[in-house]
Amino acid sequence: MKLRVGILTVSDRSWRGERDDASGPLLVEMVQEKKWDVAEALIVPDDLDVLRDTLSLWADSGDMDLILTTGGTGFAPRDITPEATRFVVDKLAPGLAEAMRAESLKVTPHAMLSRSIAGIRGRVLIINLPGSPKAARENLQVILPVLGHAIQLLRDDENAEAGH
């Protein structure tokens, strides 16, 4: 199944050009390795209104099945990605975030500081990933095996339950 994916890097410093975005391009590469389409990749600042509006616009566009965010999930005062995501989703998908944290805890105790969430807006799945390239890769690898099926279910695909 071919997914259409939006990748949104949330970082004041990358948005201002003070630091290269390492996580966004890494996620683009991982998505393309799955033979999925990258519908759009963008860097935005750690700004609640900008992030909320971008997530809403992308999810409502009909051009994406999955939106991956990277960054803004920690404890820093400007880390607001989970809050912006919570504003725009209709339903939470806690199992995805729980699985990512559980696997990450096997690597580092800092995983328990992640505030990442996942949720559904309409027929689009939105998942927050950490800003660190290493952590973003590790977290996405945990959930990759179920994302195709999740999108099939959101699409109400009649073949979604085949083989399960």
C-alpha positions as CSV (number, residue, x, y, z in Angstrom):
1,M,0.0,0.0,0.0
2,K,1.3,3.4,-1.0
3,L,1.0,6.1,1.7
4,R,1.1,9.8,1.2
5,V,3.2,11.4,4.0
6,G,3.8,14.9,5.3
7,I,6.9,15.5,7.3
8,L,6.9,18.5,9.6
9,T,10.0,19.5,11.5
10,V,9.3,21.7,14.6
11,S,12.3,23.7,15.5
12,D,12.9,27.4,16.1
13,R,16.6,27.1,15.3
14,S,16.1,25.1,12.1
15,W,13.3,27.4,11.0
16,R,15.6,30.5,11.5
17,G,18.4,28.8,9.6
18,E,20.7,28.6,12.7
19,R,20.9,24.8,12.6
20,D,20.5,22.3,9.8
21,D,17.4,20.1,10.0
22,A,18.8,16.5,10.4
23,S,15.6,14.7,11.4
24,G,13.3,15.9,8.7
25,P,15.5,14.7,5.8
26,L,16.1,11.4,7.7
27,L,12.3,10.8,7.9
28,V,12.0,11.7,4.2
29,E,14.6,9.0,3.5
30,M,12.9,6.4,5.7
31,V,9.5,7.1,4.1
32,Q,10.9,6.8,0.6
33,E,12.6,3.5,1.5
34,K,9.1,2.2,2.1
35,K,8.2,3.4,-1.4
36,W,5.7,5.9,0.1
37,D,5.2,9.4,-1.3
38,V,6.4,12.4,0.6
39,A,3.6,14.8,-0.1
40,E,5.3,17.7,1.6
41,A,8.2,18.4,4.0
42,L,8.4,21.7,5.9
43,I,10.1,23.3,8.9
44,V,8.1,25.4,11.2
45,P,8.9,27.3,14.5
46,D,7.9,26.1,17.9
47,D,4.8,28.2,17.7
48,L,1.4,26.8,18.8
49,D,-0.7,28.7,16.3
50,V,1.6,28.0,13.3
51,L,1.9,24.3,14.2
52,R,-1.8,23.8,14.8
53,D,-2.7,25.6,11.6
54,T,-0.2,23.6,9.5
55,L,-1.4,20.3,11.0
56,S,-5.0,21.2,10.3
57,L,-4.4,22.4,6.8
58,W,-2.4,19.3,5.9
59,A,-4.8,16.9,7.5
60,D,-7.8,18.5,5.8
61,S,-6.2,18.9,2.4
62,G,-6.9,15.3,1.3
63,D,-3.3,15.1,0.1
64,M,-1.9,13.0,3.0
65,D,-2.6,9.8,4.9
66,L,0.0,10.3,7.5
67,I,1.7,13.3,9.1
68,L,5.0,12.8,11.0
69,T,6.2,15.6,13.2
70,T,9.7,15.7,14.6
71,G,10.8,17.9,17.4
72,G,9.0,19.8,20.2
73,T,8.1,16.8,22.3
74,G,10.3,17.3,25.4
75,F,10.2,19.4,28.5
76,A,11.7,22.7,27.2
77,P,9.3,25.7,27.6
78,R,8.8,26.0,23.9
79,D,8.2,22.3,23.3
80,I,4.5,22.4,22.3
81,T,4.1,19.8,19.5
82,P,1.9,17.4,21.6
83,E,-0.4,20.3,22.7
84,A,-0.8,21.5,19.1
85,T,-1.5,18.0,17.9
86,R,-4.0,17.5,20.7
87,F,-5.9,20.6,19.5
88,V,-6.3,19.2,16.0
89,V,-7.0,15.5,16.4
90,D,-10.4,14.0,16.8
91,K,-9.2,10.8,18.5
92,L,-6.0,9.8,20.2
93,A,-4.1,6.7,19.2
94,P,-2.2,6.1,22.5
95,G,-0.8,2.6,21.6
96,L,1.6,4.1,19.1
97,A,3.1,6.5,21.5
98,E,3.2,3.9,24.2
99,A,5.0,1.4,21.9
100,M,7.6,4.0,21.0
101,R,8.3,5.0,24.6
102,A,8.4,1.3,25.7
103,E,11.0,0.5,23.1
104,S,13.0,3.7,23.6
105,L,13.2,2.9,27.3
106,K,15.3,-0.1,26.4
107,V,17.8,2.3,24.9
108,T,17.8,5.2,27.3
109,P,16.0,6.3,30.5
110,H,15.4,9.7,28.9
111,A,12.6,8.1,26.8
112,M,10.3,8.6,29.8
113,L,10.7,12.4,29.2
114,S,9.1,12.1,25.8
115,R,5.6,13.7,25.6
116,S,4.9,12.5,22.0
117,I,1.4,11.6,21.1
118,A,-0.4,10.2,18.1
119,G,-3.9,10.8,16.9
120,I,-6.4,10.8,14.1
121,R,-8.0,13.8,12.3
122,G,-10.6,12.6,9.9
123,R,-8.8,9.9,7.9
124,V,-5.3,11.1,8.6
125,L,-2.9,9.7,11.3
126,I,-0.7,12.3,13.0
127,I,2.4,11.0,14.9
128,N,4.8,13.0,17.0
129,L,8.4,11.8,16.9
130,P,11.4,13.2,18.9
131,G,13.7,15.8,17.4
132,S,16.9,13.9,17.7
133,P,17.7,12.1,14.4
134,K,18.7,8.9,16.3
135,A,15.5,8.9,18.4
136,A,13.3,9.8,15.5
137,R,14.7,6.9,13.5
138,E,14.4,4.4,16.4
139,N,10.8,5.5,17.2
140,L,9.6,5.4,13.6
141,Q,11.1,1.9,13.2
142,V,9.0,0.7,16.1
143,I,5.7,1.7,14.5
144,L,6.5,1.2,10.8
145,P,5.1,-2.3,10.7
146,V,1.6,-1.2,11.6
147,L,1.2,2.1,9.7
148,G,0.0,0.5,6.5
149,H,-2.7,-1.4,8.3
150,A,-3.6,1.7,10.3
151,I,-4.1,3.7,7.1
152,Q,-6.1,0.9,5.6
153,L,-8.5,1.0,8.6
154,L,-8.8,4.8,8.3
155,R,-9.6,4.5,4.6
156,D,-12.3,2.0,5.5
157,D,-10.6,-0.4,3.0
158,E,-12.6,-3.6,2.6
159,N,-9.3,-5.5,2.5
160,A,-8.0,-4.1,5.8
161,E,-8.7,-7.3,7.8
162,A,-7.4,-9.7,5.2
163,G,-4.6,-11.8,6.6
164,H,-5.3,-10.8,10.2
